[in-house]
Amino acid sequence: MQSGALWVCKTVLLETEWVLRYTYELRREIVIAAFKKLLGLPTLQVEQRGSVLQALALYERGMDFADALHLTSSGEAERFATFDRELAGVKNRKALSVCGAEDYR
């Protein structure tokens, strides 16, 4: 990271969150702080940065990070299909991605 620009795809962040949470048993707050620090590095370029930042905000409000990343990455799609029953219960996908995870809980 010190030698120049670094590009990270969003799936690496998805896997990183999972490893930090399940393997290292880090609390959500610690993972969020680590991601914010990482995403704040000036030399780091992230795939679909806007979607990742939206997903991180939803994760901070209680949504599962993978669900949030899939949701925010779906762009302007009119429909969003999932096997996750809780996520499938979200009635207003666009409002959720803009306002937060209040309807998700």
Secondary structure, DSSP 8 states (H G I E B T S, - for coil): -TTS-EEE-HHHHHHHHHIIIIIS---HHHHHHHHHHHHT-TTEEETTHHHHHHHHHHHHTT--HHHHHHHHHTTT-S----S-HHHHT-S-HHHHHHH-STTT-
